[in-house]
Amino acid sequence: MKILLDECAPRRLRTIIAVHEVITVPDAGWAGVQNGELLKKAAATFDLFLTVDRNLAFQQDSSSLPIPVIVLKSTSTKFRDLAPLIPRLLQLLQTDLKKTVYRIEA
């Protein structure tokens, strides 16, 4: 699976889910691109968008997403706070993901 990791997410997540191909938004050359446009661009190359942006689900119409989105939601966006969510993230990555927003919360 080819995953686009949002620029607001800790880069360390990339190494944790290294069984998949993970590229960050800046590495893809899309730093600063807004969510709607970013999701459209990502759909052409990636299988999934992974973010910690809690507002994304409210900013996008989840019924018309071009790509599945996973939002990790914790007390902060620091890796230590997101780490407890990783087992559930890895489980979810093994499923057949639909083009909707999946939330993994602490």
NORQUI-V218736 format. One record per residue. N is the residue number from 1. RES is the residue in one small letter. OMEGA is omega in degrees with one decimal (* if undefined). Layout:
n=N res=RES omega=OMEGA
n=N res=RES omega=OMEGA
This chain:
n=1 res=m omega=179.2
n=2 res=k omega=-172.6
n=3 res=i omega=172.8
n=4 res=l omega=-179.6
n=5 res=l omega=-177.0
n=6 res=d omega=-178.4
n=7 res=e omega=178.5
n=8 res=c omega=179.4
n=9 res=a omega=178.0
n=10 res=p omega=-179.4
n=11 res=r omega=-179.6
n=12 res=r omega=176.7
n=13 res=l omega=-178.9
n=14 res=r omega=-178.3
n=15 res=t omega=-178.8
n=16 res=i omega=-178.6
n=17 res=i omega=-175.0
n=18 res=a omega=175.4
n=19 res=v omega=175.8
n=20 res=h omega=174.8
n=21 res=e omega=-176.3
n=22 res=v omega=178.7
n=23 res=i omega=179.2
n=24 res=t omega=178.4
n=25 res=v omega=178.1
n=26 res=p omega=179.1
n=27 res=d omega=177.2
n=28 res=a omega=179.9
n=29 res=g omega=-175.7
n=30 res=w omega=179.1
n=31 res=a omega=178.1
n=32 res=g omega=178.5
n=33 res=v omega=-177.5
n=34 res=q omega=-171.5
n=35 res=n omega=-177.9
n=36 res=g omega=178.5
n=37 res=e omega=-179.8
n=38 res=l omega=179.5
n=39 res=l omega=177.6
n=40 res=k omega=178.5
n=41 res=k omega=-177.0
n=42 res=a omega=-176.3
n=43 res=a omega=-179.0
n=44 res=a omega=-173.0
n=45 res=t omega=-171.7
n=46 res=f omega=178.3
n=47 res=d omega=-172.1
n=48 res=l omega=173.3
n=49 res=f omega=-179.3
n=50 res=l omega=-175.3
n=51 res=t omega=170.6
n=52 res=v omega=-179.4
n=53 res=d omega=-177.5
n=54 res=r omega=-176.7
n=55 res=n omega=-176.3
n=56 res=l omega=-178.5
n=57 res=a omega=-179.3
n=58 res=f omega=-178.3
n=59 res=q omega=-175.6
n=60 res=q omega=174.2
n=61 res=d omega=-173.7
n=62 res=s omega=179.0
n=63 res=s omega=-178.8
n=64 res=s omega=178.8
n=65 res=l omega=179.1
n=66 res=p omega=-173.3
n=67 res=i omega=174.4
n=68 res=p omega=-179.8
n=69 res=v omega=172.5
n=70 res=i omega=177.6
n=71 res=v omega=174.1
n=72 res=l omega=-175.3
n=73 res=k omega=179.2
n=74 res=s omega=-178.7
n=75 res=t omega=175.4
n=76 res=s omega=178.5
n=77 res=t omega=177.8
n=78 res=k omega=-176.7
n=79 res=f omega=-177.2
n=80 res=r omega=178.8
n=81 res=d omega=179.1
n=82 res=l omega=-175.8
n=83 res=a omega=178.9
n=84 res=p omega=-179.2
n=85 res=l omega=-173.5
n=86 res=i omega=178.3
n=87 res=p omega=178.3
n=88 res=r omega=176.1
n=89 res=l omega=-179.2
n=90 res=l omega=176.4
n=91 res=q omega=-178.6
n=92 res=l omega=-179.5
n=93 res=l omega=178.8
n=94 res=q omega=-178.1
n=95 res=t omega=176.3
n=96 res=d omega=-174.3
n=97 res=l omega=176.5
n=98 res=k omega=179.2
n=99 res=k omega=179.4
n=100 res=t omega=177.8
n=101 res=v omega=174.7
n=102 res=y omega=178.9
n=103 res=r omega=173.6
n=104 res=i omega=-174.1
n=105 res=e omega=177.5
n=106 res=a omega=*
